[in-house]
Amino acid sequence: MTYCVAVTLKAGMVFASDSRTNAGVDHVSSFRKMRVFSRDGDRVIVILSSGNLSITQSAINLLEEDHREPSAKRTLYDARSMYEVAEMVGQALREVRQRDAPFLQQANVDAGASFIVGGQIAGGRQRLFQIYTEGNFIESTAETTYFQIGESKYGKPVIDRVIKPETSLLEATKCLLVSFDSTMRSNISVGLPIDLLIYRTDTLRVAFQHQILESDPYFNMVHQRWGEGLRKVFTELPNPDWNVGFEQ
């Protein structure tokens, strides 16, 4: 299992993904699930992946092979829009699943996979897409400014309460880290390191990229203070005054 999330705001975009992959409690590994395709002044494309690792890696590698192949007609570096990028990622996912899924299914292995794709290409606006395992996709809107894939349910409530289009990039980053902390607290299949990337609108270059390790002081502070804050707020909430015979 994994957890990836991306938000698009007026100020820019924030992407985050964990690095834990497990095939049982005794086989836990770390694999990065964020790929960045960027060329300063021209484009920033970020891809987050979830699901069957062999499927997602093969789809990304197929896109990278297309870039290295001189005869390739379409690459992520010559795509004319983010919509075209989403189409290319969806097509790569379909191609890999058509090739590998029947064999995986024979061994009762789930071949499902999904992506979040976001960024900006010169001449266009920043856009964010969620690509489903079938290769089709949807785009974020003003009402839905973020996408999650993987183990999303534990980290969703704090994002719903905090993130708005006007939220600053640093506030959004803080919110996503709290979302990750909540997820990691409730599900051991999601874990550090966390890959983090911040993009500022219309700059066409990566503003900040960082990998959060277990020793990261800021994330450890968030983990401690968020837990303490929740307990404090809970304690301060008044008990219900319903007269149902409860003992004090």
C-alpha positions as CSV (number, residue, x, y, z in Angstrom):
1,M,0.0,0.0,0.0
2,T,1.0,3.6,-0.4
3,Y,-0.3,7.1,0.0
4,C,0.1,9.9,-2.5
5,V,-1.6,13.3,-2.5
6,A,-1.4,16.5,-4.6
7,V,-3.1,19.8,-4.3
8,T,-3.5,22.7,-6.8
9,L,-3.9,26.2,-5.5
10,K,-3.8,29.7,-6.8
11,A,-0.2,30.0,-5.6
12,G,0.9,26.7,-7.1
13,M,1.0,23.0,-6.4
14,V,2.2,20.7,-3.7
15,F,2.9,17.0,-4.3
16,A,3.8,14.3,-1.6
17,S,4.2,10.5,-1.7
18,D,5.4,7.9,0.8
19,S,8.0,5.3,-0.1
20,R,6.8,2.1,1.6
21,T,6.0,-1.0,-0.4
22,N,5.2,-4.2,1.4
23,A,4.3,-7.8,0.4
24,G,3.4,-8.9,3.9
25,V,4.6,-7.8,7.4
26,D,8.0,-9.5,6.9
27,H,8.8,-8.0,3.5
28,V,8.8,-4.2,3.6
29,S,10.8,-2.2,1.1
30,S,11.2,1.5,0.0
31,F,10.6,2.6,-3.5
32,R,10.2,6.2,-4.6
33,K,6.7,6.9,-6.1
34,M,7.3,10.4,-7.4
35,R,8.9,11.0,-10.8
36,V,9.7,14.5,-12.1
37,F,10.1,15.6,-15.7
38,S,11.2,19.2,-15.8
39,R,13.0,21.6,-18.1
40,D,13.4,25.1,-16.6
41,G,11.4,27.7,-18.4
42,D,9.5,25.1,-20.4
43,R,7.7,22.6,-18.2
44,V,7.4,20.9,-14.8
45,I,5.6,17.5,-14.8
46,V,5.2,15.5,-11.6
47,I,3.8,11.9,-11.6
48,L,2.8,10.1,-8.4
49,S,2.0,6.4,-8.5
50,S,0.1,3.8,-6.5
51,G,-0.8,0.2,-6.9
52,N,1.1,-2.8,-8.3
53,L,4.7,-1.7,-8.3
54,S,5.8,-3.6,-11.4
55,I,2.9,-2.1,-13.4
56,T,3.6,1.5,-12.3
57,Q,7.4,1.2,-12.8
58,S,6.9,-0.3,-16.2
59,A,4.5,2.4,-17.3
60,I,6.9,5.1,-16.1
61,N,9.9,3.4,-17.7
62,L,7.9,3.1,-21.0
63,L,7.4,6.9,-20.9
64,E,11.1,7.4,-20.2
65,E,12.2,5.0,-23.0
66,D,10.0,6.9,-25.4
67,H,11.9,10.1,-24.4
68,R,15.2,8.4,-25.1
69,E,14.1,7.0,-28.4
70,P,14.8,9.5,-31.2
71,S,12.1,8.2,-33.4
72,A,9.3,8.5,-30.8
73,K,6.6,10.8,-32.1
74,R,5.3,12.0,-28.6
75,T,7.3,12.4,-25.4
76,L,6.6,14.1,-22.1
77,Y,9.1,16.7,-23.2
78,D,7.3,17.6,-26.4
79,A,3.7,17.3,-25.2
80,R,1.9,20.5,-26.0
81,S,-0.4,20.5,-22.9
82,M,-0.9,18.8,-19.6
83,Y,-4.0,17.2,-21.0
84,E,-1.8,15.5,-23.6
85,V,0.6,14.4,-20.8
86,A,-2.4,12.8,-19.0
87,E,-3.4,11.0,-22.2
88,M,0.2,9.7,-22.6
89,V,0.4,8.4,-19.0
90,G,-3.0,6.7,-19.4
91,Q,-2.0,5.1,-22.6
92,A,1.3,3.8,-21.1
93,L,-0.7,2.3,-18.2
94,R,-3.1,0.6,-20.5
95,E,-0.3,-0.8,-22.7
96,V,1.5,-2.3,-19.7
97,R,-1.6,-3.7,-18.1
98,Q,-2.7,-5.3,-21.4
99,R,0.7,-7.0,-21.6
100,D,1.2,-8.0,-18.0
101,A,-2.2,-8.2,-16.3
102,P,-3.4,-11.6,-17.6
103,F,-0.2,-13.3,-16.3
104,L,-0.5,-11.5,-12.9
105,Q,-4.1,-12.6,-12.6
106,Q,-3.2,-16.2,-13.2
107,A,-1.2,-15.9,-9.9
108,N,-4.0,-14.0,-8.2
109,V,-1.9,-10.8,-8.2
110,D,-3.7,-7.5,-8.3
111,A,-2.6,-5.6,-11.4
112,G,-4.4,-2.4,-10.4
113,A,-2.5,0.9,-10.6
114,S,-3.2,4.6,-10.6
115,F,-1.4,7.9,-11.0
116,I,-1.7,11.5,-10.1
117,V,-0.2,13.8,-12.8
118,G,0.2,17.5,-12.4
119,G,2.3,20.4,-13.5
120,Q,2.5,23.2,-16.1
121,I,3.7,23.6,-19.6
122,A,4.7,26.9,-21.1
123,G,1.7,28.6,-22.8
124,G,-0.8,26.7,-20.6
125,R,-2.1,26.8,-17.1
126,Q,-1.2,24.4,-14.3
127,R,-3.4,21.3,-14.2
128,L,-3.9,18.3,-12.0
129,F,-5.3,14.9,-13.1
130,Q,-6.0,11.5,-11.5
131,I,-5.5,8.6,-13.8
132,Y,-7.4,5.4,-13.0
133,T,-6.2,1.8,-13.6
134,E,-8.1,1.6,-16.9
135,G,-6.2,4.6,-18.2
136,N,-9.0,7.1,-18.1
137,F,-8.7,10.2,-16.0
138,I,-10.4,13.2,-14.4
139,E,-9.2,16.7,-13.7
140,S,-9.3,18.8,-10.5
141,T,-11.7,21.7,-10.3
142,A,-12.2,24.7,-8.1
143,E,-14.5,22.6,-5.9
144,T,-12.1,19.6,-5.8
145,T,-8.6,21.0,-5.5
146,Y,-6.7,17.8,-4.5
147,F,-6.4,14.2,-5.4
148,Q,-5.3,11.2,-3.3
149,I,-4.4,7.7,-4.3
150,G,-3.5,4.7,-2.2
151,E,-4.4,4.6,1.5
152,S,-6.4,7.9,1.4
153,K,-9.1,7.6,4.0
154,Y,-7.1,8.5,7.2
155,G,-5.5,11.6,5.7
156,K,-8.6,13.0,4.0
157,P,-10.4,14.7,6.9
158,V,-7.7,17.2,7.7
159,I,-7.3,18.2,4.0
160,D,-11.1,18.7,3.6
161,R,-11.1,21.0,6.6
162,V,-8.0,23.1,5.7
163,I,-7.3,23.2,2.0
164,K,-9.0,26.0,-0.1
165,P,-7.9,27.5,-3.4
166,E,-6.5,30.5,-1.5
167,T,-4.4,28.4,0.9
168,S,-0.7,29.3,0.8
169,L,1.9,26.8,-0.4
170,L,3.5,26.5,3.1
171,E,0.1,26.1,4.8
172,A,-0.8,23.4,2.3
173,T,2.5,21.7,2.8
174,K,2.0,21.6,6.5
175,C,-1.5,20.2,6.0
176,L,-0.3,17.4,3.8
177,L,2.4,16.5,6.3
178,V,-0.3,16.3,9.0
179,S,-2.3,14.1,6.6
180,F,0.6,11.8,6.2
181,D,1.2,11.6,10.0
182,S,-2.5,10.7,10.5
183,T,-2.3,8.0,7.8
184,M,1.0,6.5,9.2
185,R,-0.5,6.5,12.7
186,S,-3.4,4.3,11.5
187,N,-1.8,2.2,8.8
188,I,1.7,0.6,9.0
189,S,1.7,0.0,5.2
190,V,2.4,3.7,4.8
191,G,5.7,5.0,6.0
192,L,8.8,7.3,5.6
193,P,10.6,8.5,3.6
194,I,8.1,11.1,2.2
195,D,9.0,12.8,-1.1
196,L,7.8,16.4,-1.2
197,L,7.7,18.9,-4.1
198,I,6.5,22.4,-4.3
199,Y,5.7,24.3,-7.5
200,R,4.9,28.0,-7.8
201,T,2.3,29.0,-10.5
202,D,3.8,30.2,-13.8
203,T,7.4,29.8,-12.8
204,L,8.0,26.7,-14.9
205,R,10.6,25.4,-12.5
206,V,10.6,23.3,-9.3
207,A,10.6,25.7,-6.3
208,F,11.5,23.1,-3.7
209,Q,12.1,19.3,-3.6
210,H,12.9,17.4,-0.4
211,Q,12.9,13.9,1.0
212,I,11.6,13.6,4.6
213,L,13.5,10.9,6.6
214,E,12.9,9.6,10.1
215,S,15.4,12.1,11.5
216,D,13.6,15.1,9.9
217,P,13.1,17.6,12.8
218,Y,10.2,19.4,11.3
219,F,8.2,16.3,10.6
220,N,8.9,14.9,14.1
221,M,7.7,18.2,15.5
222,V,4.5,18.0,13.5
223,H,4.0,14.4,14.7
224,Q,4.4,15.3,18.3
225,R,2.5,18.6,18.4
226,W,-0.4,17.4,16.2
227,G,-1.0,14.5,18.6
228,E,-0.7,16.6,21.7
229,G,-3.0,19.3,20.1
230,L,-5.7,16.7,19.3
231,R,-5.6,15.4,22.8
232,K,-5.8,18.9,24.3
233,V,-8.8,19.9,22.1
234,F,-10.6,16.6,22.9
235,T,-10.1,17.2,26.6
236,E,-11.4,20.7,26.4
237,L,-14.6,19.7,24.6
238,P,-17.5,19.7,27.1
239,N,-19.2,16.4,27.8
240,P,-22.7,16.0,26.4
241,D,-25.4,17.1,28.9
242,W,-27.9,14.4,28.0
243,N,-29.5,13.0,31.1
244,V,-29.2,9.3,30.4
245,G,-27.9,8.1,33.7
246,F,-24.2,8.2,33.0
247,E,-22.0,8.3,36.1
248,Q,-19.6,11.2,36.2
